[in-house]
């Protein structure tokens, strides 16, 4: 964790790989294996030992150029006040680590520039509200004490330091006991990273910052160090080891997260992610309980469901029309008894209530997240960091700089007159010259638009291909007597598995495509790049994950036609129909398999297996790579070596995306699958610890990033919450039998019950009107069939307008549309009401913020007054002695200076004015 002097702390590490040709090995003695580069006296020693580096052999031209660029960049870092240390390149090839230390002067300067808030000497007590609230909080703390992680930052301390932006002129405000520990490791590395991002390198085409140098392969990696090993033996404790023991193990899944320690170690951005994930997981508990109650209600009332009883009653003997041409026979509706009974588990009145609850649940979750975000922002001193965010956005991306440079090179062939005209308006035109206009970005935008349309069309094509597979497989299986009885189950199961595999494959492809498309746009800043990448990836992955589900929910069985006038795909293949109990059961199966499959496979294979395989591959590569034996290899590896072998941190987008897609599964189609929150909860309990373990043990330490919210993800969550209201309204109205049952019960039933509902939903068809060649061959039906039944609201064959839509059809359709409108407006109104009733900022936090401002002003004035008193005391003493001497001199000289009274008076008055 320190330089080789064991005093200066390593705040950041730059790593690069070098290769020499014709090197003479063994020239460097062990005592000269270290080159200390700093802006102190040791800098001279480095230059004195420099020629020894050249004697090792000539470098390749590209390597020589990169070496010169590294030397210039490191020289510029030293000019910025940083201190550097690195090993000599005493082998033919290998990895070199440049250790960077920021001395106090640099930390103080940059902290003031970045306006980093630090604790002052003043502490105050945070009020817990009234006496009832205090007692309630005390009881909660006692009850939840076994669930609390044993970390110092998680203790319920009611005292808080006043924070104020760091200023070198106001050092007396802060409680600086030791300068080496005043800024924690995350803040120190953040300060060094800011310097690295803005340091230029003229040899590398005036590239700005370490990110550009890494993109050009001048350096391989740049990262802050972890606080030691997480599994080291002994009692020596560091923050990383503490996080591993109390947070990043599956054995502590029941404990709360140490959010304050996570924020301290990884920064505010990652801290907010885990706080959001923890709140989302805890909110899934009540929705899971109610979802299980709804499911159990369906199980308890299955014997009382009149429509399923009528379907299962063999005495009714509803003779149904064939499901396919020629090979399919007539069949009894009672043979679909199992499907009808299973559909009732999810298609019952309780699911409507549950859908309304889940819409309000989504609103309450978002409102509570806003409150928690404000609370964390208060405790983490994130209020008023807009300027800091704007400053962070000013750093241009390497690709943007390259594009601007290419544009300027193209425009450098202007005539001399044009150049003179440009120089005359240098202040205006230079800025425009460096920026990419819409004309420059138009090809990228066009490619984005065309590619996204192509990807969405590809997804729809694959869904259509699976539909064709279902239709053809069902027709093929119907030809065989042995497989005819299980056609629907076989086709549904295999089609869902195909959909799942395709979704998982396309997810990875679409993630890479979205990144490539965003790079083509050439966004200027990292934040813009991240937002555009998130939007593209979400759009593509949303369409990919939900398009098969949307098909089953809203399109399957809607375009079948009727007996005698079926709709055919290609030649002779009829469009597939829903099961006799409706499509809701199949929707439930599709949703559950895709949701569970995505969670299990992505968690177990992609998030656990792939990183381990990468680590193993990199280890094997390092072992098989040719090179000299390292004399220090037998020693204990340094922390920068250990961290270099870890996976680089690539951002939070994959973690957020996985949870957002899951949030869609939980909210969008919850009317068809009330157990979705249960499976989401079980997954998230593992996901929290899985992500924690990944961050603590498998990834290099990320740069600490300050941010006050979760950014564009909140807007996406809010959009999904509103969209879920509409989707659930249509699922209940269109996919389920809830509305047809209500219409029958209150408009057509003779006794106000559902007796006769099944017969009401089945229309008659005269089998003599079947098209030639579509009649069942070798029918084994017991009796001669004159009329068969099919599920639809159509006029009977003996009506004046046979097979036209009946009055019942239009009644049900109008009731469905009315339900959608009423449900949507009712739930939206309740959501707005909940939003209005729950304030975004908790009352106690708003009061504490006001109190903190007034306390800060009082503390500031008090400290200024104390400083002024201390500075005035020696001045008063000196002024007092000066007045006495002046009076004695004036008294002694008064008789002799009577001829010049004005000068004495003026001197006296001048002294008085002073």
N, C-alpha and C positions, 0 to 999 in steps of 0.2 A: 504493500500500500504506500510505500515511501521510496524516495530516491535512495541511492546506495549510501548516502550519509545518514539514513534513518531519521532524518529531521524534516525534510521537505516532503509534503504529502503529494502523491500523484493524483492530479485532478482530472486528467484526460490522457488518452493514449491514441497515437496514430500508428498504424501498422502498414508496412509495405513489404513486398517480396523483391529481392534483388537477385541478379545472376551475372556472374563475371566470366570472361574468357581468358584463358592463359594465366590464371592467378597463381602466384607463388605462395603456397600455404606455409604456415608455421612461422611466419616472420614476426608476428605480433606476440609479445610475451603476455602472460596472464595478467600482469599488472597494468598493461595498456589495452585491455579488452573493453574498457569503458570510455566513452567520449562524452564528457559533460559539456553541454552547450548552454550557456546562460548569459545574461547581460551583467554578470559580475566578474570577478577576477579570474574565475576558472575558464572564462572565454578565451583568454590568452593561451592557456594550456591546450585547449582544443586546436587552435590554429598552429601551435607548435608541433603538435602531433599529426597535423593534417597530411603532410607529404607522405607519411607512411601508408596512408590509404591509397595514394596514387601508385605507389610501387607494387601494389598487389597485382597489377595487370591492367591492360587496356579494356575499356568497357565497350560493349556494343553501342552503335550510334543511338538507337532508341533509348537504351538504358542510360547512356550518358546524358541525353536530353532530359529524361525524367529525373535523373540525379540532380542536374542543375536546377530544375524547377523546384524540386524538394528543398534544395539548399536555400534558394531565394525565399520560398514560402516560410521556412523555418527562421531565416534571418528577419523576415518581416514580423513574425511572431515575437521574436526577441525584442524587436524595436517597439512592439506594443507593450513590453514589460514582462512577458511571460518568461519562465525559466524552463529549459529543455535538458533532457538527458537521454542518450541512446547508446547502444552498443556499437562497437566498430564492426565493419563488414569484413571480418577476418576469415571468411570461408568463400568457396566458389559460388555458393548460392544459399539462400535462406531467408528467413523473415526477420525484420528489424522492427523494434517497437520504440517509438519516440514518446517518452514520458514527459508530460507537461505539468508544471506547477505554477499556480498563480500566487504571487506574494501578496501581502496585505495591501500594499499601495494599489495594485491592479484591481483587487477585489473591491476595495473602497471606491475607486474611480468608476468601475463598471456598475456597481450596485447603485451608485448615485445616478448614473446615466440611464439605467434600466428602471429606476424608481422602485427598487425592491423594498417592500415593506418589511421591517424588522421590529422585534419587540423592544419597547422602551422600558425604563425603570418602573414606570407606573403600573400597578396592578389594581384590578377592581373586581368586585364580586358580581357574578351573574345571578340575577334574581330568578327564582324558580316559580314565581307567581304567588297565588294566595296560599293560605295554610292548608287548604284541602288538596291543592295541586302538589304541595310539598310532601304531604303524607302519602298521596297516591304514588308519586315518583319514588319515594323511599320504599314502599311496599313492592313496587315493580322491580326495583334494583335488587331487593333481597330475593325475590322469586327467580329473577333471571341471572343471579350471580353464577350458577353452574354453567350458564351458556356464554358468559363473558370470556373473551380471550385474556390470558394473563400477560398483558403488555402494559407498560407504563403510560403510553399515550391514550389508552382506552379507559383509564380511571376517570370516574365522574367528578372531575375537579370543577368546583364552582368559581374558581378564580381565573381571570384572563388578563394577559398583558395588553396594554395599549400598543398598537402598532403605528409606525410612522415611516414614510419613505426615507431611505438612508441618505444622509447628507454629511459630508466631511466637515462642514462648518458647524454642525450641531451634534458633534460627537458626545457632548455632555448629556444628551437626552437618552442615550442607549446604555444598557447594562453590559458593557464590554469587559468581561473578566479575563478572557484569553483570546487574543486575536486569531489564533489558529483554529479555535473551535466556535467562534462567533457565528460564522456562516457554516451551515451543515454541508455534507458532501454533495447532496443533490443541487443545492444553490451554487456551490463552487463549480461543479461541472457545467451547470447551466451558463454561468458567466463565461467560462472558458469557451463553451460552444458558441456563444454569441460573438466572441472575438474571432474564432475560427471561421465563422460564416461571413464575416465582413472583411477579412484579410485578403488582399489581392495578390496576384502573382503575374507579373508582366511577361515573363518568359512563356507562360501558358496562355498566350493570347489574351492577356489582361482578364483572366477568369477571376471571378469574385467568390471566395469562400471554399471551404473544404469539400462541400458537396460536388462542386465542379471538378475538383482535383480527383475525387473518387470516381466520378463519372468518366474521366479521361484516363483512368487506371494509373494515375501517378501515385496515389495511395490506395491501399486495399480496403482499409476500414478505419473508422474513428469512433471511439466509444468511451464512456466513463467506466470506471472500475466498480465492480461489486464490492460490498463491505466485507470481504473475506469469504471463506467457504461456509456453505450451509450445513455440511455434515461433518465438520471438524470435531475430533474427539476433545474432551475436556470441558471445563466450565466457562471458558472465555466466550462471551456472548457478543454478537453484533446484530445489527438490525436485520440482516439477511437471514441469519440463523434463527432469530426470533420469529420472523415471518414464516419460515419453513415449519417451525414447530407448532405455532399457534394458528396457522392459516392455510398453508400449502400442502397439507396432508389429508388424505381421505378419512383418517381416524378422527378428525375434528370437524366433521361435516355438520354437526349439530350446533356448533358455536357461531356466535355473531362474528362478522368480519372486523378486524382492527383497521377501520377505514383511515383513521388519523395516521397510523404508522405506514399504511400503504401510500398515502399521499406524501408523507415525509420522505419515503424511500424512492418512489417512482415518479412523483410529481402530481400536479392537480388533474391533468387530463386522464391519466390512468386511474387515479383515485375516484374521479367522478364516474368512470365506467363501472368500476366494481360497486360503487354506491348505488348506481342505477340498477345493476344486475341483482344486487341484494334486495332492493325494494321491490323489483318486479317478481322475484322469487317468493318473497314474503306475501305479496298480494295474490299470488296463485293459490295460497292455502285456502282462503275462504271460497274462492271460485271452485276449487277442487272439491271441497266439502259439499257445496250445493250441487255441483255436477254429479257427484256420487248419489246424493239424495234423489235427484231427478231420475237417474238410471234405476235406482232401487224402487222408485215409484212406478216406473214402467214395468219392472219385474213383478211388483206386488199386484198391479191391476191387469196383468196379462190375461187372467182367467175371466175378468169382468168385461173384456173388450168384445162388444157385440159383433162388429164387422169381421174380426178374425174368427169368432165362433161360427158365423154364418159360412165363411169360406171353408172352414174345416168340417162342416156338417155334410156328410156324404149323402144325406137324404135330399138336400137341395138339388144336387146333380146338375150344376151349371155346365153344359157342354160348350167348351171353348173352341174357337176356330184354330186351325193348324198354325203352328209357329213358323213353318217354312213350307215351301212348295214341294209337292210330290211326296217326298220321303217322310214328312211329318204327318201324324194322324191327329184326329180330334182328341181332346183330352178333358178330363174333369178338373174343375177349379179346386176341388178339395185336395188334389195332389200338390198344390202349392201352399199347403197349410203351414209348414215350418217357416217359410219366408214371411208369411203374413204375421205369424206370432212374433217372429224376431223383429219385424218392422215396428211393432208396437212399443218395443223397448225405447226407441228413439223418436217415434212419431206419436206423441201424446200431448195433451194440453200443457203439461209441465214444461215442455221444451220452449213454448212460447214465452212463459214467464222467465225461464232461464235466459232466453235471448235478450229480453228487456234488461234483466239484471246484468248481463255481460256488457251491454252497451254502456250502462251506467258505471259498471266496474272499470271499463277502459277510461272513462272520463275522470273517475275518482283517482285512478292510478296516475294519470298525467298531472292532475292537480296536486296530488301529494308529492309527486316528483318535483314539481316547481317549488313547493314549500321546502322540501329537503334540500334542493339545490340552493335556495336562498340561505337556509340555515348553515349549510356547509360553507357557502361563500362568506358568511359572517365570521365563522370560526377560523376559516383559512385565509382571511383577509384578502378576498378576491373582489371586493367592491372597488369600482373605479379603476379597472385595468384596461379600459378601452384604448388608451394611448399606447400602452405596452403592446396590445394586440396589433394595432396599426403599425407600430415599429417593426414587429415581427413579420408583418406582411410585406415589408419593403424589400426583403431579400429576394432577388430574382432566382428562378430555377436555372440550372446549367443549360438545359435544352433551350430555354427562352433566350439566354445570352448567345448561344450558338446561332440561333435563327436570326437574331438581330444583327450579329456580326456578318452572317452571310448576306443579309439584305444590304448592309452598308458596303460590303465589298462589291456587290453588283452595281450599286449606285455610285461607286467611286470613279466610274468612267464618264462622268458628266463633263461637259465643256467647262472651260475656265470661267466663262461668263456666269454660268449657273453656280459655280463654286463661289465666285465673288458675291453673287446675290445672296447665296446661303449664308456666307460669313457676315453679311451686313445685318442679317436678322438672326444672329447666332443664338441669342438667348431664347428665341421662340422656336426656331426650326430644329435646333439640336435635340430638344426633348421629343419632338414629333418624329425625328429621324430614328431615334432609338426605340420607338414603340412600334408594335405591329398593328397595322390598320385592319379593317374588316376585309380589305382586298387580299391582304397577306394570309388571313385566316380562312378565307372563303373555301379553298380546296379542302381544308381540314373539316370545316363544317359540313360541306357537301358529302364527303366521305363518311362522316359520322351519321348523317341522316340516312344515307343509302344503306350503310352497314346495319344500323339498328333496325330499319325496316326489313332487311334481308334476314336478320336473326329472328325477329318476331315471326316472319313468314315461315322460316325453317321450323320454329317450334310448333306452329299450327300445322305444318305439313307432317311433322312426326306424330302429332295427335291424330291427324286424319289417317296416317298409316296404321296406327294402333287400332283405330276404328275399323279399317278394312280388314285387319288381322282378326278382330273379334267376329266380324260378319262372316268371313270366309271359313274361319275355324269352326264357328257354330254350325255352318252349313255342312262342313265336312264331317263333323262329329255326329250330326243328325242322321247321316246315311248309315251309320253302324248301330245296330240294335244294342250292342253291349255298352256303348258310350252315350247313347241317346238320353238316358235318365239323368246324367250328371253334366249335361252340356253347359248350362248356365254357370255352375260353380267353377268348372274347369276354365272356361273362357274368361270369367271375371278375375280369377286368381292369377292366371298367367299374364293377362293384359296389365294388371296392376303392377306385377313384378317387372314387366318390360318397361312400363312408365317410370318406375322407380329407378331402374338402371340408367335409362335415358336422362332422367332429371339429374342424377348424380354426375354423369359424364358431362352434360351440357353446362352444369353449374361451374365446373372447373374451366371449361372452354370459354364460357361467357365472362368469367372473372378476368381471364387473360385478354380477351377481346376488348372488354371495357377499358382496361389499362392502356392497351395499344391505341384505342380510339381517343382517349384523353390526351395521350402524348402527341397525337397528330394535331390536336387543337392548339398546342403550345401555350398553356396557361402561364401567366407570369409568376405567380407566387404559389407556394406549397399549399396554402389554404384553398385557393381557387382550384388547384389541381385535385385536391382531396374531395372537395364538394362535387365537382363535375364527375369524378370517378364514382363516387357513391351513388349519384343519381342514375348514371348509366347502368352500373352493376345492379342496382336495386330494380330498375325497370326490366332488365333482361331476366334476372333471376325470379322476379315476381311472376312474369309471364310464363317462365319455364316451370315453376313449381305449381302454379294454380290452373293452368290451361286445361289439363286433363280433368281436374275437379269441376271446373266451370262447365265443361262439356256434359259430364254426368248430371250435374245439378240442373242445368237449364236447357240443354239441347237434346239429350238422349230421349228418344221416344216421342219427340214433338213433331217429327217429320216422317212418320211411318206411313201415313195414309190410312186406308181401311181395307177390309177384305174385298176383293174384286177390283181394287184400285190402289195397290200398294206402290210405294216409292222404291225404286230399285237403284242400287249402286252398281255401276258397270253393267254386266249382262247377267241377269238372273239372280243377283244377290240383293235380298230385301234389307232395308235399313233396320237396325236392331231396335227392339222394343224394351221397355222397362219390365221388371218382374210384376206379377199380378198384385203384389203389395205396394207397388210404386218404386221409384228410383232412389228413395231416401236410404234404404238399407244398403244398396250398392254404393251410394255416395259415402256412407259411413265407413264401409270397408275400404274404399279408395283412399279416403282421408286418413284413416288410422294407419294403413300400411305405408303410405308415403311419408307421413309424419314420423312414425316410429322408425322406419327404415332410414330416413335422412338423419335422424338423431343418432341412432346406433352406429351406422356406418361412418358418418362424418366424425363422431366422437372417437370411435375405437380405431378406425383405420387412418383417417386423414389427420386427426389431431394428436393421436398417440403413436401410431405406427410409422407414419411418414417422417416425423422429426427424428425418431430413433434410427430409422434407416439412413437418413442423411448424415447423422452423427457417426454412424458406423462406417459409412462410405468415406467420409472425410478422414476418419482415423486410419482406415486402411490405405488411403491415398498418401497420408503423411508418412506411414510406415514404409510404403513401397517406393517413395520418392528418393532418388539417388542423392547422396550428399555425404559430407564428412561427419564423422561421429562428433557429437557435441560433448566437449569435456565437462560441461556443467549439467549434462543430462541426468546424471545420477543424483544431483541435488534436488531438493524439493522445488517443484515448479512455482514460478512467480504468479501473482494474481493476474497480470496482463496476459500471460500464456494461457492460463485456465479460461479466462474470458474470451480469448481469441478463438478457442475451440468451440464455443457455444454458437448457436444460431443467431444471426443478426435480427434485430427487431424491425418488423416491416409495417407496423401500425396496427390500429384497433379496428380497421374496417372489416376484416373477416369475422371477428368476434361479434361486433354489432350486427353485421348482416345476418349471421346465423340466428341471433335472438329476434331480429325484426321479422324474419320469415316465420319463425315459430310464433311470434305474437300474432301474425296473420292467421296461422292455423287455429290459434286459440280463440280469436274473435270473429273471423270472417264467416266460418261455417259451423259455429258452435251449436246452432239449432239442429244440425244433423249428427253431431258427435259430442254429447255433453261431457264425455270423459277426456276430451282433449286437454283441459287444464291439469288433470291428474298426471298424465304422461309428461306434460311440459314441466310440472313441478319436480317429478322424479328425475327428469333429465337435468334440470337446472341445479339441483342439489349436487350432482356430480360435476356439472359444468363449471360451477364456481371454483371448486377445488382443482379441477383440471386446468383451468386458465391460471389459477394461482400458482400451481406447480410449474406450469410452463414458464411463467414470468420469473419465478424465483430460481429455478434450477436449469432451465433449458435455453433461455434467451440471454443475450448480452443485455446489460443494464441500459434501458432506454434513457434518452435525454429528458430531463424534467421540463415539462411544458405547462405553463400557466394558462388556464382557460376558465371562464366563469360558467360555462354550460356545456351541454353535449352537442351543440351545434345543429346541423341539418337533420340529425337523427330524430330530434324532437318533432320537427315538422312532419317527417315521414310517419312517425307514430301517431300523431294527431290525424293525419290524412287517413291512415288505416282504420283508426277508431271511427271516423265519420263514415268511411266507405263500408265498414262492417254493418252499420245500421241498415243501409240499403240492401246489402247482400242477404242478411238474415231475414229481412222483410220478404224478399223474393223467394228465399228457400222455404219459408213457412207457407207463403201464399201459393207458390207454383209447384214446388217439388213435393211437399207433404200433402196429406189428405185432410189437413185441418180445416181449410175453408170449405171444401165439398161436404164434409160432415156437418159443419155448422149450417150451411145452406139447406141441406136435407132435413136436419133436425128441426129447424124453425120454419121451414117453408113447405116441405113436402111430406113430412112424417105425419101419420094419422094420430099417433099417441105421444108425440114429442120425444121419442127415443130414436135410436139408430137401427131399430129393427127394420129390415128391408133395404138398408143402405147399399149393400153389395149388388142386389138386383137392380137398384136404381142407377148404379154407375155402369151397368153392362147394357150394350145395345144388341139388337138382333140383326142377323144377316141370313139371307136365303142362300143356302149352299148351292142351289142350282144356278146361281148367278156368278159362281167362280169362273175365272177365265180358263179356257181350254188349256190343259197341260199343267194346271196348278193344283188339281184335285188330289187328295191323298190316294196313293196307290196301295192296294191290298189293305184297306182299312179293317182293323180288328176290333172296331167299336162294337159293343154288345147290341145296340139297336140302330136302326136306320135313322140317320140324322137328316132332318129337314131344315132346321134353323140352328146356327151356332152363335155363340155370344162373343163379343169383343169389348174391351174397356174403352168407352168413349160415350159422349152425349150426342147421339144421332137419332134421327127419326127411323122408325121401324120400316120394314119392306112394304107393309100394307098402308103406309101413310101416303097422302097426296104427293109429298116431296120426299121420297125415300132416300135415306142416308145423308140428308142435309143436317146441319147442326140444329139441335133442338133448342127449345126455350130454356131448358135446364142448363145447357152449355153457356148461353149468354148470361144467365143469372149467376152462375158460378164465376164466369170471367169478370163480370162487373163487381162481384163481391171480392174477388182476388185483388183487383186494382184498388178498390176502396180500402181494403185492409192494408195494402202497401202504403197508401197515402196517409192513412190514420196512424199506422205503426211508426212510420218514419217521422212524422211530425210530432207525435207524442214523445218518442224516445229523444228526438233532438231537443224538444222543449225541456224534458227532464234533465238532459245533459247540460244544457245552458243554465238551468236552475242550479244544478250541482256546482257548475263552474262559478256561478255568481255567489253561491253560499259559502264556498271555500275560498278564502282570500289567498292570493299568490304568495304574499309575504306574511309569515306568522306574526301575530300581534306582539309577542314577547321579543321577537327578533327586531322588528321595526322600532320598538321602544329602546332596545339595547343599542341599536345603531345611533339613535338620537342621543342617548346618554353618552355613548362613546365619543361622539363629536364634541359635546360640551365638556366632557372630562379631558379630552385632548387639548382643547383651547385653554382650560384652566391649568393643566399641567405645563403646557408650553409657556404660558405667561409666567407661571411660578418659576420655572427653570430659567427663563430669560431674566426675571427679576433677581434671582439668586446670583446669576452670572454678572449682572450689572452691579450688584452690591459688592461682590468680590473684586471686581475691577475698579470700583470707586474707592474702596478703602485705602489702598496704597496711594492713589492719586490725591485723596483728601489730606493724607499725612504730609505728602510732599508739598501740596499747595499751602497747608497750614504753616510749615516751616518757611516757605517762600514769602508769605505775607508778613511774618514777623521781621524778617531781614529787610524786606522792602520798607516797612514802616520805620525801622531804626535808621536805615540809610536816608530816608526822606527827611526825618527829624534833624539829622545831623547836617544835611545839606540845605535845609530851608533858609537859614540866615544868609548864606553865601549866594543863594540863587533867587534873591528877591527880584532881580532885574528881569527874570523869565518866569513869571507865575503861570503863564498860559501853558507852558510845556509840562509843568508838574500836574496841573489840573487835567490836562488831556491824558497824561499817563495814568492818572488815577481813574479817570472815567473809562479808559480802555481796559484797565484791570477789572473794573466793576462789570463791564460788559462781558468779559470772558467768564 
